[in-house]
Amino acid sequence: MNKKYIIKESKIFDKLIKTGNKIKNYNFVIFFQETAENYNKYGISVPKKIGKANVRNKLKRRVRAILRMYQKPYEKTYNCIIIIRNSCLKLTYQELNDSLIKLLNNIK
């Protein structure tokens, strides 16, 4: 994923979590808010209780790969924070893909 599509600043993370809309399922929580830019931006967060660093990094790589393939044309553009839950450890890549895409399609 290109750098311009990534959110890394903690101020933006905090603002989205406090004021943004939230959708969730058993595997992910997504906070999102409309933005004035011409493209969507994503931030990925994995809590430390999920596992060691190599496990958390593997999950983040998988989610980034899914986002790279996913290009839904929204009427509006959004900043999204994706928080990965503990249940993602047991999923295969395809199950992870289906779960995240289904949740992203619910953003309106």
C-alpha positions as a Markdown table, in Angstrom:
| # | Residue | x | y | z |
|---|---|---|---|---|
| 1 | Met | 0.0 | 0.0 | 0.0 |
| 2 | Asn | 1.3 | 3.4 | -0.9 |
| 3 | Lys | 2.4 | 5.7 | 1.9 |
| 4 | Lys | -0.2 | 8.4 | 1.1 |
| 5 | Tyr | -3.0 | 5.8 | 1.9 |
| 6 | Ile | -1.7 | 5.0 | 5.4 |
| 7 | Ile | -2.5 | 6.7 | 8.7 |
| 8 | Lys | 0.3 | 6.7 | 11.2 |
| 9 | Glu | -0.2 | 9.8 | 13.4 |
| 10 | Ser | -1.6 | 9.0 | 16.9 |
| 11 | Lys | -3.6 | 12.3 | 16.9 |
| 12 | Ile | -5.6 | 11.0 | 13.9 |
| 13 | Phe | -6.1 | 7.6 | 15.5 |
| 14 | Asp | -7.3 | 9.2 | 18.8 |
| 15 | Lys | -9.6 | 11.6 | 16.9 |
| 16 | Leu | -11.2 | 8.8 | 14.8 |
| 17 | Ile | -11.7 | 6.6 | 17.8 |
| 18 | Lys | -13.4 | 9.4 | 19.8 |
| 19 | Thr | -15.5 | 11.0 | 17.2 |
| 20 | Gly | -15.8 | 8.6 | 14.3 |
| 21 | Asn | -18.5 | 6.1 | 13.5 |
| 22 | Lys | -17.9 | 2.4 | 14.4 |
| 23 | Ile | -18.9 | -0.9 | 12.8 |
| 24 | Lys | -17.7 | -4.2 | 14.0 |
| 25 | Asn | -18.0 | -7.9 | 13.7 |
| 26 | Tyr | -16.4 | -10.9 | 15.5 |
| 27 | Asn | -13.0 | -10.3 | 13.9 |
| 28 | Phe | -12.6 | -6.6 | 13.3 |
| 29 | Val | -13.6 | -3.1 | 14.6 |
| 30 | Ile | -13.5 | -0.3 | 12.1 |
| 31 | Phe | -13.7 | 3.4 | 13.1 |
| 32 | Phe | -14.3 | 5.7 | 10.1 |
| 33 | Gln | -15.0 | 9.3 | 9.4 |
| 34 | Glu | -15.6 | 11.2 | 6.2 |
| 35 | Thr | -12.6 | 13.2 | 4.8 |
| 36 | Ala | -12.2 | 15.9 | 2.2 |
| 37 | Glu | -9.3 | 14.1 | 0.4 |
| 38 | Asn | -9.8 | 12.3 | -2.9 |
| 39 | Tyr | -8.8 | 8.8 | -1.6 |
| 40 | Asn | -9.4 | 6.6 | 1.4 |
| 41 | Lys | -6.8 | 6.3 | 4.1 |
| 42 | Tyr | -6.4 | 3.3 | 6.4 |
| 43 | Gly | -4.7 | 2.7 | 9.8 |
| 44 | Ile | -4.2 | -0.7 | 11.2 |
| 45 | Ser | -3.9 | -1.5 | 14.9 |
| 46 | Val | -3.2 | -4.8 | 16.7 |
| 47 | Pro | -3.3 | -5.0 | 20.5 |
| 48 | Lys | -0.3 | -6.5 | 22.3 |
| 49 | Lys | -2.5 | -9.2 | 23.9 |
| 50 | Ile | -2.9 | -10.9 | 20.6 |
| 51 | Gly | 0.6 | -12.3 | 20.5 |
| 52 | Lys | 4.3 | -11.6 | 20.0 |
| 53 | Ala | 5.5 | -9.0 | 17.5 |
| 54 | Asn | 5.9 | -11.5 | 14.6 |
| 55 | Val | 2.3 | -12.7 | 15.0 |
| 56 | Arg | 1.0 | -9.1 | 15.1 |
| 57 | Asn | 3.1 | -8.1 | 12.0 |
| 58 | Lys | 1.8 | -11.1 | 10.1 |
| 59 | Leu | -1.8 | -10.1 | 10.7 |
| 60 | Lys | -1.0 | -6.5 | 9.7 |
| 61 | Arg | 0.7 | -7.7 | 6.5 |
| 62 | Arg | -2.3 | -9.8 | 5.6 |
| 63 | Val | -4.8 | -6.9 | 6.2 |
| 64 | Arg | -2.6 | -4.6 | 4.1 |
| 65 | Ala | -2.6 | -7.1 | 1.3 |
| 66 | Ile | -6.4 | -7.4 | 1.5 |
| 67 | Leu | -6.7 | -3.6 | 1.4 |
| 68 | Arg | -4.4 | -3.4 | -1.6 |
| 69 | Met | -6.7 | -5.7 | -3.6 |
| 70 | Tyr | -9.9 | -4.0 | -2.3 |
| 71 | Gln | -10.9 | -1.0 | -4.3 |
| 72 | Lys | -14.5 | -0.1 | -3.7 |
| 73 | Pro | -15.6 | 3.2 | -5.3 |
| 74 | Tyr | -17.2 | 5.1 | -2.5 |
| 75 | Glu | -19.4 | 8.2 | -3.1 |
| 76 | Lys | -17.4 | 9.8 | -0.3 |
| 77 | Thr | -13.9 | 9.2 | 1.0 |
| 78 | Tyr | -13.0 | 8.1 | 4.5 |
| 79 | Asn | -10.3 | 7.7 | 7.0 |
| 80 | Cys | -10.6 | 4.3 | 8.6 |
| 81 | Ile | -8.9 | 2.7 | 11.6 |
| 82 | Ile | -9.0 | -1.1 | 11.5 |
| 83 | Ile | -8.5 | -2.8 | 14.9 |
| 84 | Ile | -7.8 | -6.5 | 14.7 |
| 85 | Arg | -9.4 | -8.8 | 17.3 |
| 86 | Asn | -8.0 | -11.9 | 18.9 |
| 87 | Ser | -10.3 | -14.3 | 16.9 |
| 88 | Cys | -8.3 | -13.5 | 13.7 |
| 89 | Leu | -5.5 | -15.8 | 14.9 |
| 90 | Lys | -7.6 | -18.9 | 14.0 |
| 91 | Leu | -8.6 | -17.7 | 10.5 |
| 92 | Thr | -7.2 | -18.6 | 7.2 |
| 93 | Tyr | -6.3 | -15.8 | 4.7 |
| 94 | Gln | -9.5 | -16.4 | 2.8 |
| 95 | Glu | -11.7 | -16.2 | 5.9 |
| 96 | Leu | -9.9 | -13.1 | 7.0 |
| 97 | Asn | -10.4 | -11.6 | 3.5 |
| 98 | Asp | -14.1 | -12.4 | 3.4 |
| 99 | Ser | -14.7 | -11.0 | 6.9 |
| 100 | Leu | -12.9 | -7.7 | 6.3 |
| 101 | Ile | -14.4 | -7.1 | 2.8 |
| 102 | Lys | -17.9 | -7.8 | 4.2 |
| 103 | Leu | -17.3 | -5.2 | 6.9 |
| 104 | Leu | -15.8 | -2.6 | 4.6 |
| 105 | Asn | -18.8 | -2.9 | 2.3 |
| 106 | Asn | -21.1 | -1.8 | 5.1 |
| 107 | Ile | -19.4 | 1.6 | 5.3 |
| 108 | Lys | -21.7 | 4.2 | 3.9 |
